[in-house]
Amino acid sequence: MIFRRTIILAMAVFAVSRIPVQAQDIPYVPSPVPLVTKMLELASVTKDDLVYDMGCGDGRILIMAAKKYGARGVGIDLDPERIAEAKKNAEQEGVSHLLEFRAEDGTKTDISKATVVTLYMFKWFNNAIRPKLQKLNPGSRVVAHDFDIDDWKPTETVYLDSEKNGHEGIERPHTLYLWFVGADPKP
């Protein structure tokens, strides 16, 4: 009996060790709606954009992009439950025809067709996909919430704080980073 438990435990440890670290370490933390609004404004989203939301959670960024601007979008998240929730939310909001949601590892996702990429992921993730982001067509925009990308100077940085800037619905200070692919950052 002890031998059997040891084998089962060893199999479980092996199985868990084969799961990518990001699958184990990325919590679901939704962006507050005022930040979603500001991210989309900062990226100057239009109906002509294809927005990729890496770590899309409940789909709120893409749903707002579709409702407010008519943009198409692709949401990527590791968690199949979040993907199911995002699909349901898009259907309820009447924008499911503009959006696609996929449960997959964002570090392996082909984002080459994106014109806008939104991120609310840890810095290690942003750094991991930086080579893909830098290969997007010139003029594509990348907006990151709270976590920047090492050695890639943003075109613009925006600080949001309800106490200092009067941004209602924001409980703590946040930073948004914007990069225009192929553009030099502002001095």
N, C-alpha and C positions, 0 to 999 in steps of 0.2 A: 504494500500500500504506500509506504514512504517512497519507494522507488518510482511508482507511478506518479505521485504528486511532484516529485523532483523533475521528472520528464515533462509533465504538463507545465510546471513553472518555467523550465528552461525553454519550452516552445513559446510560451507567452512572452518571455523576455526577448527571444529572437524576433518574434513578430513585431513587438513594439519597437525594437531597435531598427527595424527596416522601415518604419513610418518616418517620413521626413520630419526633421525637427520643427519646421514651420507648422505642420499639422498639429503638433502637440502644444505649441507655444503661442499661438495667436488667439487672443480673446476676442469676442464680439463686443465692440464698443461703438454704438451708432453715433454718427455725427449729428449734433443738434441742428435742427432745421435752419436757423439763421446762418450757420456755417455752410450748410449745403448751398443755400442761396448765394452766399458770398463767393464760394468756390466756383460756381457756374458763371457768375458775373465776372469774376477775375479772369476766367478762361475765355470770356466772350463767346459762349456757346450759341450756335445758331442751328436752324433746321438743316443746314448742310453738313453738320458734324456727325461723326461716329464716335461716341464717347465710350471708352472702356473704363469700368470701375473695378479696380483690383481690390478684392475683399469687400464685395458689394453688400454683404449682410442682407438686410431686408429690402434692398433695392431702392431706397429713398433718393439717392443722388440721381440715378437714371430715370426714375419715375418723374422727378421734378424737371429734369432736362427734357424729357419727352412732353410733359404737360405744358410747361412754360415756353419752350422754344421749338418744339416739334422735332427735336434731335432723336436720332436712332442711337441705340446703345447695346453694349454687351457687358453683362455683369459676371464676374468670376469670383467664386468663393469655394473654399475647401469643404465647407459644411453643407451637406445635402439638405439639412433642415432649413438653413438660411435660404438656399436656392428655392426650395418649395415655397417658403414664405414670400420671397421676392416675386415669384411668378404669380402667386395669389394676389399680392398687393397691386401688381401691374394690371392684372385682369380687373380688379375692383376699381381701379382708377381709369380704366378704358384706354390704356396705352400699351397693352401686351403685343399689339401688332408692330410696334416700333422697337421692342426690346427682346433680347435673348439673355437667358441666364444659364450658366454652366457651372457644375461642380467639378473643379479641377485645380491643380497646382498652378498658381499664377506665375511662378518662376519658369514654368514650361509653356505657358500660353503664348501663342502667336498674336502679337498686338500690332503687327505691321500696318494694318489698315486703319488704325485709330488716328483721329485728328485731335482728340482730347483724351488724356488719361487722368483719372482721379485716383488719389491714394490717401488712405488713412491706415497706413501699415507701419510697422516698426522700421527703423532706419536700415537694419540688415536686409530687409526685403527690398526696400527702395534701392539700396546699393546693388543688390543681386540683379535687379532688372534694369539698372542704369544703361548697360550696353544696348538693350532693346529700345529703351526710350530715346537714346541718342541716334538711333537709326531710323526713327520716324521721319516722315517727310518734313522738309523745312516748313516752318510756320505752325507745325503741330504744337499743342500746348499740353503741359503737364502741371497739375495742381496737386500739391501734397499738403495734408493737414497735420500739423505739429512735428512731423519728422522730415528733415531735409535729406539731401543726398550728398555724401562726402565729395568734396573737391569739384562740385558742379555748382557754380555760382548762379543763384536764381536771377531771373530777369526782374522780378519784383517780390518783395516780402511785405505781408500785411499782418499787423498785430491787431487782434480783436479782444476786447475786454469790456464787459458790461459796465463796470464802474468808471473806467477812463474814457471809453468811446461811446457809451450809450447804446450798446448792442444788446437789446432785450433778448432774453432766452438763452443767454450765455452765462454759465455759472462760474467759469474760471477763464483765465487768459488763454488764448489760442494763437497760433501762428500759422499763416498760410504762405506757401512758397509757390511761385509761378515760374516756369521755364518756358520760353519759346524755343523750340528746337531749331538750331541753326542761327540763333541770334546771340549777340554779345549781351552780357548782363549790363544793367544800368550802372553808371559809376557811383 
